[in-house]
C-alpha cells in the first residue's frame, strides 16, 4: 500500500486552508489535539463499570434526603 508523500500533504493542506480559512486553523488544531489527548487518556485507563460516578450519585441522593 503506497504511503502519502510530500506533494499529497501539500495538496491536502491547501484544500483545508481553502475550506476552513487561515483564521480557523488554530481552533481546529486545538480541538483535534484535545480530542486525541482525551482518546489516549481514556484508552490508557482501565474501564470502571460503575466506578466513582456511581458512588458520587449515591452520596448526592443521600444528602438530598436529609
Secondary structure, DSSP 8 states (H G I E B T S, - for coil): -----HHHHHHHHHHHHHHH-HHHHHHHHHHHHHHHHHHHHHHHS---TT-HHHHHHHHHHHHHH-
